[in-house]
Amino acid sequence: MQGPTMDVSGRFLRTGLLFRLIRLGTVLLLPTFMPSVWAGKSPEPPEEPHHAKLFLTCTPAFGFAPLTVQLVATLRGVEPHDPNYCHPAITWVRVDPGAAPEKETRVTEAPRCVHPDQEVSVVTTFSKSFELAYAGSYLYRVSLFGKDGKEIRSNYVTVKVLRVP
């Protein structure tokens, strides 16, 4: 072992002792400066700035038969003049009570653009009303199709229709 040495401030240090303490402090303090490492998670990649999403809501969500419901789908993350989403095709999907999901009812609306290319306008809200005559739980979803053929699916909403006692 080497003898004591003097650093610039005039204090005596053992060779390498200061280096070991700095290294130990760095290892112990590093996770506090990197919360994603400290939490055991990898850093999340940044979200795409123009990622289109479709959100579905229903009013009312429950009631007695016959029940008229209003579904509203809201498109977010789309530029107001994006020609891909000007007059998109929209499909309303319903799964009736007791039916398997593969036996769904679909209602498709596919409007066409008849205006000049300079007049592109994106509609961000779509609505449809349905009359539900029988008791049970109905499941709804909406799909929107851009001009490029890409499908955007909404979340599912459940409507509970109660039987009159």
C-alpha positions as MATLAB code, in Angstrom:
seq = 'MQGPTMDVSGRFLRTGLLFRLIRLGTVLLLPTFMPSVWAGKSPEPPEEPHHAKLFLTCTPAFGFAPLTVQLVATLRGVEPHDPNYCHPAITWVRVDPGAAPEKETRVTEAPRCVHPDQEVSVVTTFSKSFELAYAGSYLYRVSLFGKDGKEIRSNYVTVKVLRVP';
ca = [
       0.000    0.000    0.000;
       1.261    3.429   -0.809;
       1.740    6.085    1.754;
      -0.396    9.193    2.087;
      -0.237   11.759   -0.671;
      -1.161   15.421   -0.580;
      -3.873   16.847   -2.902;
      -4.052   20.437   -4.160;
      -5.866   21.730   -1.095;
      -3.150   20.389    1.194;
      -5.163   17.476    2.630;
      -3.726   13.975    2.806;
      -5.550   11.268    0.791;
      -4.817    7.653    0.095;
      -4.293    6.968   -3.625;
      -7.591    6.043   -5.292;
      -9.759    6.541   -2.183;
     -11.365    9.701   -3.536;
     -11.961    8.031   -6.898;
     -13.696    5.048   -5.228;
     -15.950    7.319   -3.162;
     -16.969    9.348   -6.224;
     -17.692    6.168   -8.168;
     -19.774    4.728   -5.301;
     -21.735    7.984   -4.950;
     -22.432    8.052   -8.693;
     -23.739    4.494   -8.670;
     -25.974    5.193   -5.675;
     -27.308    8.547   -6.908;
     -27.760    7.739  -10.616;
     -31.191    6.068  -10.241;
     -32.589    9.136   -8.449;
     -31.814   11.261  -11.517;
     -33.330    8.710  -13.909;
     -36.874    7.906  -12.702;
     -37.511    5.443  -15.522;
     -34.541    3.317  -14.394;
     -35.474    3.709  -10.741;
     -39.046    2.540  -11.433;
     -37.801   -0.418  -13.475;
     -39.398    0.857  -16.670;
     -37.856    1.644  -19.986;
     -38.411    5.201  -21.227;
     -41.529    5.483  -23.386;
     -41.064    6.555  -26.990;
     -42.668    9.891  -27.885;
     -46.208    9.577  -29.221;
     -46.799   10.305  -32.882;
     -47.976   13.917  -33.205;
     -50.808   13.172  -35.664;
     -52.049    9.774  -34.554;
     -55.795    9.655  -35.265;
     -58.055    8.244  -32.549;
     -61.802    7.729  -32.443;
     -63.744    8.000  -29.156;
     -67.331    6.766  -28.787;
     -69.866    7.933  -26.192;
     -73.507    6.971  -25.657;
     -76.425    8.831  -24.108;
     -78.194    7.354  -22.185;
     -76.120    4.317  -21.221;
     -79.107    2.524  -19.667;
     -82.887    2.760  -19.464;
     -86.181    0.917  -19.961;
     -87.320   -0.592  -23.277;
     -88.024    0.865  -25.766;
     -84.920    3.050  -25.428;
     -83.601    5.575  -27.950;
     -79.832    6.049  -27.667;
     -77.624    8.699  -29.259;
     -74.097    7.575  -30.163;
     -71.440   10.231  -30.767;
     -68.018    9.395  -32.213;
     -65.296   12.055  -31.942;
     -62.221   11.983  -34.171;
     -59.030   13.430  -32.656;
     -55.466   13.835  -33.846;
     -56.314   14.775  -37.442;
     -55.420   17.974  -39.256;
     -58.493   20.109  -40.173;
     -57.647   20.001  -43.886;
     -56.329   16.424  -44.207;
     -57.760   15.096  -47.515;
     -57.497   11.507  -46.225;
     -60.286   12.154  -43.694;
     -62.532   14.388  -45.801;
     -65.903   12.578  -45.954;
     -64.621    9.255  -44.564;
     -66.647    6.058  -44.619;
     -68.019    5.189  -41.175;
     -69.411    1.885  -39.954;
     -71.578    1.585  -36.840;
     -71.269   -1.894  -35.305;
     -73.802   -3.379  -32.847;
     -73.730   -6.712  -31.028;
     -77.224   -7.631  -29.800;
     -77.959   -9.308  -26.430;
     -77.133  -12.997  -26.454;
     -75.430  -12.858  -29.845;
     -71.840  -13.877  -30.453;
     -69.484  -11.039  -31.478;
     -69.136  -12.530  -34.971;
     -72.921  -12.022  -35.464;
     -72.793   -8.254  -35.305;
     -75.017   -5.808  -37.148;
     -73.231   -3.227  -39.316;
     -74.541    0.029  -40.734;
     -72.121    1.699  -43.153;
     -72.268    5.263  -44.442;
     -69.836    6.029  -47.273;
     -70.235    9.622  -48.500;
     -68.227   10.850  -51.479;
     -66.386   14.141  -51.872;
     -68.050   16.226  -54.604;
     -66.278   19.495  -53.851;
     -63.013   20.815  -55.358;
     -59.704   19.696  -53.815;
     -59.130   23.184  -52.375;
     -62.245   22.923  -50.185;
     -61.158   19.966  -48.041;
     -62.732   19.989  -44.587;
     -62.550   17.268  -41.940;
     -65.639   16.525  -39.867;
     -64.590   15.405  -36.371;
     -67.972   14.466  -34.888;
     -70.297   11.724  -36.133;
     -73.630   10.818  -34.532;
     -76.350    8.238  -34.974;
     -79.523    7.310  -33.072;
     -80.809    3.795  -32.510;
     -84.074    2.516  -31.062;
     -83.569   -0.510  -28.809;
     -86.826   -2.407  -28.340;
     -85.697   -5.458  -26.359;
     -84.124   -5.808  -22.909;
     -80.466   -6.797  -22.642;
     -76.923   -5.484  -23.020;
     -75.998   -4.041  -26.389;
     -72.390   -3.465  -27.417;
     -71.456   -0.669  -29.861;
     -68.292    0.292  -31.714;
     -67.519    2.617  -34.641;
     -64.964    2.164  -37.427;
     -63.823    5.018  -39.647;
     -62.064    4.439  -42.970;
     -59.778    7.064  -44.528;
     -59.209    7.425  -48.254;
     -55.985    5.407  -47.868;
     -58.042    2.443  -46.591;
     -56.707    2.681  -43.037;
     -59.287    1.734  -40.408;
     -59.592    3.587  -37.111;
     -61.641    1.748  -34.476;
     -63.277    3.355  -31.486;
     -63.651    2.039  -27.991;
     -66.634   -0.191  -27.151;
     -69.616    1.175  -25.245;
     -72.285   -0.895  -23.526;
     -75.970    0.059  -23.385;
     -78.150   -1.761  -20.853;
     -81.844   -1.903  -21.692;
     -84.029   -2.930  -18.756;
     -87.335   -4.731  -18.908;
     -90.394   -2.966  -17.525;
     -91.507   -4.971  -14.448;
];
